[in-house]
């Protein structure tokens, strides 16, 4: 990620409007909620389900 990730921000009054536009125009496979038609949606949903199950099977640590 260090070599390939880039982060920028732009403050706007109604960010949800821009968010929907960007998600509609750009392929963002990690955003499952508003990207159900992306080809990766089924695969990632299953991987997240498996990860949740695995996490729930881990022992609970108490301090």
Order of alpha helices (4+ residues) and beta strands (2+ residues): alpha-alpha
